[in-house]
Amino acid sequence: MKKIVVSLLIGLCAPALAGEFGFAPIFNEGAVLQCEMSVNIWGSADPGESVTVSFAGQRKTAVADEDGKWMLQLDPMNASSEPSSLNLSTGNRQSKIDNVHVGEVWLATGQSNMVQPAQVTAEGREALKRVHPKIHFSKVPLRAGAPHIPPSTKEELVWGAFGPDHNQLAAVAFHFAEELQPKIGKHVGVIQCSYGGTAIESWMPKELLLSTPRGEWIQGVFENERKRGFGVDEWKKEVADYDAARTAEKEWANTKQGEQPPKSTQPRRGNPFWQKTPSSLYESMTKEIIPHTARGVLWYQGEANAAMPDDYVELLSAHIGRVRQDFKNETMPFYIVQLSAWGRGEQYWPAFRVAQAKVRDTIPNTSLALSLDKGDKTDIHPRDKKPVGQRLAYLALDDVYGVDTPSRGPMLKSARPKADAIILTFDHVEDGLKTIGGEGAVTGFEIAGSDKQFVVADARITGKNEITLRASSVAKPKFARYAWRGFFEPPLNLYNSADLPSEPFLTD
C-alpha cells in the first residue's frame, strides 16, 4: 500500500532534471513541516537511484522514477520546540537541511489583498522591529510562463523567521500567524502563493476549468491563442510591451508632461506569460509547492470575479476540491475572506459576498472571515488588515485546534413579518447583539413590501438575539436585507458581544 501511495504522489511533483540531486526547492533551511500528519517529502536524483531521508529519528526510502523524481512520506510527528536536520543520502551523495521545525503549516493564497505585505499596517510595521522566531514563511515568487520557464530555486523559495530582514509576508497572513502562534504554542509556517489582480481561473488547472460553467469560454481562449501561432519570444514581447506601456501611462499621469501615451493593450488571455491567462498561475506557482503537507488554506480572492457571483460558486467549489486533491487532504480546512467594503463595489459586491457565503454553507470544512467593516471607500486594498488576519485565526482556533474561541459574527436565523414590522433572529450572538459606537438605531438594514422596493429601515435591538425592523413608508414589509451595498455610510455597527460583525443577507 505504501508503494501505491508513493507512486500516486510522485505524479504531482514538479519535474526534475536527470542528474540533479536534492530536496525540492521548497525544502530549505528554516522550513516548517506539518505536525500530526503524514508529511510529503520529494526531490530529485538519478533515474532508478535509491534515496534515504532521515529526520527526527525516522528513516524512509524511495526510488527515483525515470524522470529522476522521488517521493516519500514521513510518519506523523509531534510539534518540536527545537529544530532538527533533514538529511538525504544515496550510496555516494548526501544533502542536509538544517534548522527544520515541526509545527503548523498554512497556505496563504489569492490576489492582491493576500499580497500586500505586513508593512501596510501600523501593527505590522511595529512587529517588524524585531524577529519573530516562531513565525516562519516562504513566498512563491510571482511568475508565469510554465512550462517555458525553469522551476523556482531554493533561494527564491527561501524560508525564514518573520522580521526586518525577511519581511514580505502578506499582512493578513502575518496577523493570522501572530494571533495563532501563542495560543497553540507551536511554530507556525506560512507558504504564500498569491498574485495581485488575478481571477480564480488563473489558479485552476485547465482540465478542471473545462468542466465548470466557464469551460466553453476557457476552451475558446486557448483555441484562439493556438490560431495566433505565437511562440515564446512573441509571448514575452507582448507582455513586455504591455508592461512598458503601463509604465508610460503611470508616469504621464503623475507628471502630465509631454504627449499623452496611447492606451495600453493587455496581452491576450491565452499567453502563458500573462498572469491573467486561465491556469497560468496554477502551472507556474502552485505546482511549485504541490503536494506540501499543510493544515489548511487561507483564501483572499474575488475582486477580479465579482461580476459573476453565480459562476463563482461553482468555480470556488471546484477549486477547493482540487486543492484538497493536490495537497492530499480531502478534509483540508479552507477559510475564505469575504470581500471588504469598497465604494465602487456597489453593483456586484453584495451578491458576490452572498456567493462566498453559499460556498461556506455547501462545502464541508470551509468557513468565512468577514472584512466588510474594514474596507476603504476609495481603495480596493484596505489597510486595516490586522482584524482580518485575527478573524481567520479565530476560525482556525475554534475549528481546528479545539480552543474555545468566538469565531463567527451574528448570522440571520429567521425573518418573520409581523404587522408593520419584520422580526429578525440571529445565531452566533454570544452574550447578545450590540451596536458599536453607542446605543440607538442599527445601521445597514433595509426592508421592502411585495413590490421589492427597498428603503432604509429603522432597526432596533429588541432582544438578546432579536432585531425589529420598521419603515414608515412600508406598511406591510415582506423582505429584509442587510449590508447590501459596496460601501457603508453610515458605517455598519451591528456586532455580537465578541466584537465580530454581522453577516450580510437578503431574505428574498
C-alpha positions as CSV (number, residue, x, y, z in Angstrom):
1,M,0.0,0.0,0.0
2,K,2.8,2.4,0.8
3,K,4.3,1.9,-2.6
4,I,1.0,2.7,-4.2
5,V,0.7,5.9,-2.3
6,V,4.2,6.9,-3.2
7,S,3.7,6.3,-6.9
8,L,0.5,8.4,-6.9
9,L,2.2,11.3,-5.1
10,I,5.2,11.2,-7.5
11,G,2.9,12.3,-10.3
12,L,2.2,15.6,-8.5
13,C,5.7,16.7,-8.0
14,A,7.4,19.3,-10.2
15,P,9.6,17.9,-13.0
16,A,13.3,17.2,-12.1
17,L,16.2,17.1,-14.4
18,A,18.1,13.8,-14.6
19,G,21.4,14.1,-12.8
20,E,20.1,16.6,-10.2
21,F,20.2,15.5,-6.6
22,G,18.5,17.0,-3.6
23,F,15.3,18.0,-2.0
24,A,12.6,20.0,-3.9
25,P,13.4,23.7,-3.6
26,I,10.5,24.4,-1.1
27,F,12.6,22.4,1.5
28,N,15.4,24.7,2.7
29,E,16.8,26.0,5.9
30,G,14.2,27.3,8.3
31,A,11.4,25.3,6.8
32,V,8.4,24.2,8.9
33,L,6.9,20.7,8.4
34,Q,3.3,19.9,9.4
35,C,2.9,18.2,12.7
36,E,0.5,15.3,13.4
37,M,0.0,14.4,9.8
38,S,2.0,12.2,7.3
39,V,4.4,14.6,5.7
40,N,5.2,14.5,1.9
41,I,8.9,14.9,1.1
42,W,10.1,14.9,-2.5
43,G,13.1,15.8,-4.7
44,S,15.4,14.6,-7.4
45,A,18.1,12.0,-8.1
46,D,19.3,9.9,-10.9
47,P,16.6,7.7,-12.5
48,G,16.4,4.4,-10.7
49,E,18.5,5.7,-7.8
50,S,17.5,4.7,-4.3
51,V,17.4,7.6,-1.8
52,T,17.1,7.7,2.0
53,V,15.6,10.5,4.0
54,S,16.2,10.8,7.7
55,F,14.6,13.2,10.1
56,A,13.8,13.2,13.9
57,G,14.6,9.5,14.3
58,Q,12.8,8.4,11.1
59,R,14.4,6.8,8.0
60,K,12.4,6.4,4.8
61,T,13.5,5.3,1.4
62,A,12.2,5.8,-2.2
63,V,13.4,5.2,-5.7
64,A,13.6,7.9,-8.3
65,D,11.4,7.3,-11.4
66,E,12.5,7.5,-15.0
67,D,12.3,11.3,-14.8
68,G,14.5,11.5,-11.8
69,K,11.7,12.3,-9.3
70,W,11.3,10.6,-6.0
71,M,8.6,11.0,-3.3
72,L,8.1,9.6,0.2
73,Q,6.2,10.3,3.4
74,L,7.4,10.8,6.9
75,D,5.2,9.4,9.7
76,P,3.1,11.9,11.7
77,M,5.3,13.8,14.3
78,N,4.6,15.9,17.3
79,A,5.4,19.6,17.1
80,S,9.0,20.4,18.0
81,S,10.4,23.0,20.3
82,E,13.9,22.6,18.8
83,P,14.9,22.3,15.1
84,S,16.3,19.2,13.5
85,S,18.2,18.4,10.3
86,L,16.6,16.9,7.3
87,N,19.0,14.5,5.6
88,L,19.1,12.9,2.2
89,S,21.6,10.3,1.1
90,T,22.3,7.8,-1.6
91,G,25.3,5.4,-1.9
92,N,27.7,8.2,-2.6
93,R,25.9,11.5,-2.2
94,Q,24.4,13.4,0.7
95,S,22.4,16.6,1.3
96,K,21.4,18.2,4.5
97,I,19.0,21.0,5.5
98,D,19.4,22.4,9.0
99,N,17.0,24.3,11.2
100,V,13.9,22.5,10.2
101,H,10.9,22.7,12.6
102,V,7.8,20.7,13.1
103,G,4.7,22.8,13.7
104,E,1.6,24.1,11.9
105,V,1.7,25.0,8.2
106,W,-0.8,27.1,6.4
107,L,-1.1,28.1,2.7
108,A,-2.0,31.8,2.0
109,T,-3.2,32.4,-1.5
110,G,-5.4,34.7,-3.6
111,Q,-4.9,38.0,-5.2
112,S,-3.6,41.5,-4.1
113,N,-5.1,41.6,-0.7
114,M,-3.1,38.5,0.1
115,V,0.0,40.1,-1.4
116,Q,0.1,43.4,0.4
117,P,2.9,43.0,2.9
118,A,2.8,43.5,6.7
119,Q,4.3,46.9,6.3
120,V,1.0,48.3,5.2
121,T,-0.5,48.1,8.7
122,A,0.7,50.1,11.6
123,E,0.8,46.9,13.7
124,G,2.9,45.2,11.0
125,R,5.4,48.0,11.0
126,E,5.7,47.8,14.7
127,A,6.1,44.0,14.5
128,L,8.9,44.3,12.0
129,K,11.1,46.0,14.6
130,R,12.0,42.5,15.8
131,V,12.4,38.9,14.7
132,H,9.5,36.5,15.4
133,P,11.4,33.2,15.8
134,K,8.3,31.0,15.9
135,I,6.6,32.5,12.7
136,H,8.4,31.3,9.5
137,F,7.3,31.8,5.9
138,S,8.2,31.0,2.4
139,K,6.9,33.1,-0.5
140,V,6.5,31.6,-4.0
141,P,7.9,34.2,-6.5
142,L,5.5,36.0,-8.8
143,R,5.9,34.1,-12.1
144,A,4.0,33.0,-15.2
145,G,5.2,31.2,-18.3
146,A,5.2,27.5,-17.4
147,P,6.2,25.1,-19.0
148,H,8.6,27.5,-20.7
149,I,10.4,28.7,-17.6
150,P,12.6,26.7,-15.2
151,P,11.4,25.7,-11.7
152,S,11.9,28.1,-8.8
153,T,15.1,27.8,-6.8
154,K,15.5,27.3,-3.1
155,E,16.9,30.9,-3.0
156,E,13.6,32.1,-4.4
157,L,11.6,29.9,-2.0
158,V,13.7,30.7,1.0
159,W,12.2,30.1,4.4
160,G,13.0,32.3,7.4
161,A,11.6,33.8,10.6
162,F,9.5,36.9,10.0
163,G,11.4,40.1,10.9
164,P,13.3,43.1,9.5
165,D,15.4,41.0,7.0
166,H,12.6,38.6,5.9
167,N,9.5,40.7,5.8
168,Q,7.5,40.3,2.6
169,L,4.8,38.2,4.2
170,A,1.2,39.3,3.4
171,A,-0.3,41.4,6.2
172,V,-3.3,39.2,6.5
173,A,-1.2,36.1,6.7
174,F,1.2,37.6,9.3
175,H,-1.6,38.8,11.6
176,F,-3.2,35.3,11.3
177,A,0.1,33.7,12.4
178,E,0.7,36.3,15.1
179,E,-2.7,35.6,16.6
180,L,-2.5,31.8,16.2
181,Q,1.0,31.0,17.4
182,P,1.0,32.0,21.1
183,K,-2.4,30.3,21.6
184,I,-1.3,26.9,20.2
185,G,2.4,27.1,21.4
186,K,3.9,25.7,18.2
187,H,5.9,27.1,15.3
188,V,3.7,28.4,12.5
189,G,4.9,28.2,9.0
190,V,3.1,30.1,6.1
191,I,3.6,29.4,2.4
192,Q,2.4,32.4,0.5
193,C,1.3,31.8,-3.1
194,S,-0.6,34.8,-4.3
195,Y,-0.6,37.3,-7.2
196,G,-2.4,40.7,-7.5
197,G,-5.2,41.3,-10.0
198,T,-5.8,37.7,-10.8
199,A,-9.1,35.8,-11.2
200,I,-9.7,32.4,-9.7
201,E,-9.3,30.9,-13.2
202,S,-5.6,31.7,-13.1
203,W,-5.3,29.4,-10.1
204,M,-7.1,26.4,-11.5
205,P,-5.8,23.7,-13.9
206,K,-7.2,23.7,-17.4
207,E,-8.8,20.3,-17.3
208,L,-10.8,21.4,-14.2
209,L,-11.9,24.7,-15.7
210,L,-13.2,22.9,-18.8
211,S,-15.8,21.1,-16.5
212,T,-17.1,24.4,-15.0
213,P,-19.6,26.9,-16.3
214,R,-16.6,28.8,-17.7
215,G,-15.5,25.8,-19.7
216,E,-16.7,26.9,-23.2
217,W,-15.0,30.3,-22.7
218,I,-11.8,28.7,-21.5
219,Q,-11.7,26.4,-24.5
220,G,-12.1,29.4,-26.7
221,V,-9.3,31.3,-25.0
222,F,-6.8,28.5,-25.8
223,E,-8.2,27.8,-29.2
224,N,-7.8,31.5,-30.2
225,E,-4.3,31.5,-28.9
226,R,-3.4,28.4,-30.8
227,K,-4.6,30.1,-34.0
228,R,-2.3,33.1,-33.4
229,G,0.6,30.8,-33.7
230,F,2.8,32.7,-31.2
231,G,6.0,31.3,-29.8
232,V,7.8,32.0,-26.6
233,D,9.6,35.1,-27.8
234,E,6.4,36.6,-29.2
235,W,4.5,35.9,-26.0
236,K,7.3,37.5,-23.9
237,K,7.3,40.6,-26.2
238,E,3.6,41.0,-25.9
239,V,3.8,41.1,-22.1
240,A,6.9,43.3,-22.1
241,D,5.2,45.8,-24.5
242,Y,2.2,46.0,-22.2
243,D,4.3,46.5,-19.1
244,A,6.3,49.3,-20.8
245,A,3.1,51.0,-22.0
246,R,1.6,50.8,-18.5
247,T,4.7,52.3,-17.0
248,A,4.5,55.2,-19.5
249,E,0.8,55.7,-18.7
250,K,1.5,56.0,-15.0
251,E,4.5,58.3,-15.5
252,W,2.4,60.6,-17.6
253,A,-0.5,60.5,-15.2
254,N,1.9,61.7,-12.4
255,T,3.7,64.4,-14.4
256,K,1.3,65.4,-17.2
257,Q,4.4,66.3,-19.2
258,G,4.8,65.7,-22.9
259,E,2.4,63.9,-25.2
260,Q,-0.1,61.5,-23.6
261,P,0.9,58.0,-24.5
262,P,-1.6,55.7,-26.2
263,K,-3.7,53.5,-24.1
264,S,-2.1,50.2,-23.3
265,T,-3.5,46.9,-24.6
266,Q,-3.5,43.9,-22.3
267,P,-1.9,40.7,-23.6
268,R,-4.3,38.1,-24.9
269,R,-5.6,35.7,-22.3
270,G,-4.0,32.5,-23.6
271,N,-0.5,33.9,-23.4
272,P,1.2,31.7,-20.8
273,F,3.4,34.5,-19.7
274,W,0.4,36.6,-18.7
275,Q,-0.8,36.1,-15.1
276,K,-4.4,36.6,-16.1
277,T,-4.4,33.7,-18.5
278,P,-6.5,30.8,-17.1
279,S,-4.4,28.1,-15.4
280,S,-1.2,30.2,-15.7
281,L,-0.5,30.6,-12.0
282,Y,-1.6,27.0,-11.2
283,E,1.1,25.9,-13.6
284,S,3.8,28.4,-12.7
285,M,3.3,29.0,-9.0
286,T,1.0,26.4,-7.3
287,K,2.8,23.4,-8.8
288,E,6.0,24.7,-7.1
289,I,4.6,23.6,-3.8
290,I,2.3,20.7,-4.6
291,P,2.0,18.4,-2.5
292,H,3.5,20.2,0.5
293,T,1.7,19.0,3.6
294,A,-0.3,21.8,5.3
295,R,-3.0,22.1,7.8
296,G,-5.2,24.4,5.8
297,V,-5.7,27.3,3.3
298,L,-6.3,31.0,3.7
299,W,-8.0,32.3,0.6
300,Y,-8.4,36.1,-0.1
301,Q,-9.6,36.4,-3.7
302,G,-12.7,37.5,-5.5
303,E,-12.4,41.2,-6.6
304,A,-11.5,40.0,-10.1
305,N,-14.5,37.7,-10.3
306,A,-17.1,39.9,-8.5
307,A,-19.2,40.5,-11.6
308,M,-20.1,36.8,-11.9
309,P,-21.3,35.6,-8.5
310,D,-23.3,32.6,-9.7
311,D,-20.4,31.2,-11.7
312,Y,-18.1,31.8,-8.8
313,V,-20.0,29.5,-6.5
314,E,-19.2,26.6,-8.9
315,L,-15.6,27.8,-9.6
316,L,-14.6,28.2,-6.0
317,S,-16.3,24.9,-5.0
318,A,-14.3,23.1,-7.7
319,H,-11.1,24.9,-6.8
320,I,-11.4,23.8,-3.2
321,G,-11.9,20.2,-4.2
322,R,-8.8,20.3,-6.4
323,V,-6.7,22.0,-3.8
324,R,-7.6,19.2,-1.4
325,Q,-6.8,16.6,-4.0
326,D,-3.5,18.1,-4.9
327,F,-2.4,18.5,-1.3
328,K,-3.7,15.1,-0.4
329,N,-6.1,16.1,2.3
330,E,-9.8,15.7,1.5
331,T,-10.9,17.5,4.6
332,M,-8.4,20.3,4.5
333,P,-9.8,23.4,6.2
334,F,-10.3,26.2,3.6
335,Y,-11.0,29.7,5.0
336,I,-12.4,32.4,2.7
337,V,-12.1,36.1,3.4
338,Q,-15.4,37.8,2.4
339,L,-14.9,40.9,0.3
340,S,-14.4,44.2,2.2
341,A,-16.3,47.4,1.7
342,W,-15.4,49.5,-1.3
343,G,-17.1,52.5,-2.8
344,R,-17.0,51.2,-6.4
345,G,-18.3,47.8,-5.5
346,E,-22.0,48.8,-5.4
347,Q,-23.1,46.9,-8.4
348,Y,-21.7,43.5,-7.9
349,W,-20.2,43.1,-4.4
350,P,-23.4,42.5,-2.3
351,A,-24.4,39.5,-4.4
352,F,-20.8,38.3,-4.6
353,R,-20.5,38.3,-0.8
354,V,-23.6,36.1,-0.6
355,A,-22.0,33.8,-3.2
356,Q,-18.9,33.4,-1.0
357,A,-21.2,32.6,1.9
358,K,-23.0,30.0,-0.2
359,V,-19.7,28.1,-0.7
360,R,-19.2,28.2,3.0
361,D,-22.7,26.8,3.6
362,T,-22.4,24.0,1.0
363,I,-18.7,22.8,1.1
364,P,-17.6,21.0,4.3
365,N,-14.7,22.3,6.3
366,T,-14.9,25.8,4.9
367,S,-15.6,29.0,6.7
368,L,-15.9,32.7,6.2
369,A,-13.9,35.6,7.8
370,L,-15.8,38.8,7.4
371,S,-14.0,42.0,6.4
372,L,-16.8,44.2,5.2
373,D,-16.4,46.5,8.2
374,K,-12.7,47.1,7.5
375,G,-12.9,48.4,3.9
376,D,-12.0,51.7,2.3
377,K,-14.3,53.8,0.2
378,T,-11.6,54.7,-2.4
379,D,-9.0,51.9,-2.1
380,I,-9.7,48.3,-3.1
381,H,-6.8,47.4,-0.9
382,P,-7.9,48.5,2.6
383,R,-5.1,48.9,5.1
384,D,-6.9,47.7,8.2
385,K,-5.8,44.1,7.8
386,K,-5.0,43.0,11.3
387,P,-8.6,42.3,12.3
388,V,-9.0,40.2,9.1
389,G,-6.0,38.0,10.0
390,Q,-7.2,37.7,13.5
391,R,-10.7,36.6,12.4
392,L,-9.1,33.9,10.2
393,A,-7.1,32.8,13.3
394,Y,-10.3,32.6,15.4
395,L,-11.8,30.2,12.9
396,A,-8.7,28.0,13.0
397,L,-8.5,28.1,16.8
398,D,-12.2,27.2,17.1
399,D,-12.5,24.7,14.3
400,V,-9.0,23.0,14.1
401,Y,-7.2,23.4,17.4
402,G,-10.1,23.0,19.9
403,V,-9.5,26.4,21.6
404,D,-12.9,27.7,22.7
405,T,-12.9,31.0,20.7
406,P,-15.8,33.0,19.4
407,S,-15.2,32.9,15.6
408,R,-18.4,33.9,13.8
409,G,-20.5,37.1,13.9
410,P,-24.3,37.2,14.0
411,M,-25.9,35.2,11.2
412,L,-29.5,35.5,10.3
413,K,-31.6,32.6,11.7
414,S,-35.2,33.7,10.9
415,A,-37.2,36.6,9.4
416,R,-40.8,36.9,10.4
417,P,-43.2,39.7,9.1
418,K,-45.5,40.9,11.9
419,A,-48.0,43.7,11.1
420,D,-45.9,46.8,10.2
421,A,-42.5,45.1,11.2
422,I,-40.1,42.3,10.4
423,I,-38.7,40.4,13.4
424,L,-35.2,39.0,12.8
425,T,-33.4,36.5,15.0
426,F,-29.7,35.6,14.8
427,D,-27.3,32.8,15.6
428,H,-23.8,33.3,16.9
429,V,-24.6,36.3,19.1
430,E,-22.5,35.0,22.1
431,D,-23.8,37.1,25.1
432,G,-26.0,39.2,22.8
433,L,-26.2,41.6,20.0
434,K,-24.8,45.1,20.3
435,T,-24.0,48.2,18.4
436,I,-20.6,49.7,18.2
437,G,-20.4,53.4,18.8
438,G,-23.3,53.9,21.2
439,E,-26.9,52.8,21.6
440,G,-29.7,53.6,19.2
441,A,-30.6,52.5,15.7
442,V,-28.7,49.7,14.0
443,T,-27.4,50.8,10.6
444,G,-27.3,48.9,7.3
445,F,-30.8,47.4,7.3
446,E,-33.5,47.8,4.6
447,I,-37.0,46.5,4.1
448,A,-39.5,46.2,1.3
449,G,-43.1,45.2,0.7
450,S,-44.3,42.9,-2.1
451,D,-43.1,45.4,-4.7
452,K,-39.4,44.7,-3.5
453,Q,-38.6,48.4,-3.4
454,F,-36.2,48.5,-0.5
455,V,-35.9,51.5,1.8
456,V,-33.8,52.2,4.8
457,A,-35.3,50.6,7.9
458,D,-35.4,51.8,11.5
459,A,-33.7,48.8,13.2
460,R,-33.7,48.3,16.9
461,I,-32.3,45.5,19.1
462,T,-35.3,44.2,20.9
463,G,-33.8,41.0,22.5
464,K,-30.6,39.2,23.1
465,N,-30.7,37.8,19.5
466,E,-33.5,39.8,18.1
467,I,-33.9,42.9,15.9
468,T,-37.1,44.6,14.8
469,L,-37.3,46.5,11.5
470,R,-39.8,49.2,10.5
471,A,-40.1,51.9,7.9
472,S,-42.9,54.4,7.8
473,S,-43.2,54.1,4.0
474,V,-43.7,50.3,4.1
475,A,-47.0,49.4,5.8
476,K,-46.7,45.6,5.3
477,P,-43.0,44.6,4.9
478,K,-42.2,41.2,3.5
479,F,-38.5,41.3,2.7
480,A,-35.3,42.4,4.5
481,R,-31.7,42.8,3.7
482,Y,-28.5,43.8,5.5
483,A,-25.2,45.3,4.3
484,W,-26.5,45.3,0.7
485,R,-24.0,47.9,-0.5
486,G,-20.5,48.1,-1.8
487,F,-19.5,50.6,0.9
488,F,-21.5,51.7,4.0
489,E,-22.3,55.2,5.1
490,P,-23.0,55.5,7.9
491,P,-20.7,52.6,9.0
492,L,-22.2,49.3,9.9
493,N,-22.5,49.0,13.7
494,L,-24.0,45.5,14.4
495,Y,-21.8,43.1,16.3
496,N,-22.0,40.3,18.8
497,S,-20.6,40.6,22.3
498,A,-17.2,39.2,21.0
499,D,-16.9,42.2,18.6
500,L,-17.5,40.2,15.5
501,P,-19.6,41.8,12.7
502,S,-22.9,40.6,11.4
503,E,-23.1,38.8,8.0
504,P,-24.8,40.4,5.0
505,F,-28.1,38.7,3.9
506,L,-31.1,39.1,1.7
507,T,-34.3,37.3,2.7
508,D,-35.7,37.3,-0.9
